[in-house]
Amino acid sequence: MGAYWFHIYLLIFIVILWALEKKFPKAMAHAEESLLVLVITSIMAVAFFQVVARYGFNTGWSGALEYNTTAFSWLIILGMGYGLRTSLHLGVDIVIKAVPSPVTKTLSLVGAACCLLYGLVLLDSSWVALFGVDTRGGAIDYWLKMYKIGIGSEELHYPGFVQDAFGIQSRIHRWLLLLILPLGLALMAFRSLQAFVDIATGHRKLLISGHEAEDMVEENKHILKD
């Protein structure tokens, strides 16, 4: 059981997230979007002030590059799950829209199942051994190694008051920066499962966004009548 403590925490995280989204759907959707906006805004702000500091005052923040690289990875990984939830991922739908509705539904279910499988394999591939495949690894395994080693980042440091209060090392722990890997992939797998259920129950037609222009016209057709 000790080897799977992080798996249990991830499961608890997903269950709590599911319960909160059931209770407060609009608030949770807004919180997810706000988090993405906050991340991308911080990337732009750091890049802007770094340019001003370097070319205007011949100085700068040594951790700017590492921060933006890390924040951009957070944006991508969080965006995977968000795109699945909102059907924002682009795709070629010429085939699934040309076939009968039952076939379209089947293909969409296969797509959602593939996304779920992909997320689970990246999260922890050790379960694939059940099918005779000798493999081990994944985001959880990698994160646990970083957690045990306890090494810090190259240029990012804890604020001085945090170091003094908790007596920790100067550099931010790498496992803290990499926490988005297991969390984001677990969220992606969860969103894929949600999409599969929604498609199977008829609450959703496609996994992807095929034609944004058509969707926008459909959403605003009452405005276009005038």
C-alpha positions, 0 to 999 in steps of 0.5 A: 500500500505504501508504494501507491500512496500517491495514486490514492491521493490522485484518486481523492483529488479527482473525486473531490474535483468531480464532486465540486464540479457537480455542486458548483459547475459554473464556479469550477469552470470559471476557476479553471479558466482563471488559472489558465489565464493567470499562468499565461499572463504571468508568462507574458509579464515575466517576458516583458519585464525581462526585456525591459530590464535587460535592454533598458537597465542592463540587468534582469532576473536570472530565473526568468527563462526557467520560470517561463519554461516551467509555466509554459509546460503547466499551461500545456498540460492544464490545457489538455484537460481543459480542451477535452472538457470544452471540445476546443481541441482541433481535429479533422472531422470530414470522415465522422461527419460524412458517415451515419450518426451511429458510426459517428458516435462509435468513432467519437467513443473510440477517440475518447477511449484512446485519449483515456488510454493515452493519459493512463499510460503516460500517468503510470505504465506499470499496469500495462504489465497485466497484458504481458508488456514488460514496462514501467515508468510514467509521470507518477514514477518520475515524480516520486523519484524527484520527490525522494531525491529532493533536488532543487531547480536551477535558478528558481528560489524560495523567498527568504521568509519561506526559507527562514520559516520552514528551514528549507533549502534555497532552491525550489524543490523540483518535485514541486515544479513537476507536480503538474505532470501527474496532476495534469495527466490524471485530469486529462484521463478524467476529462477523457472519461467524462467525454466518453460518458457524455458521448455514450449518453447523448449529451455530447456529439464530438470529442473535437472542435471541427468548424469553429465558424459554423459553431459561432454562427449557430450560437449567434443565429438569433443575432444574425436574423436582424 
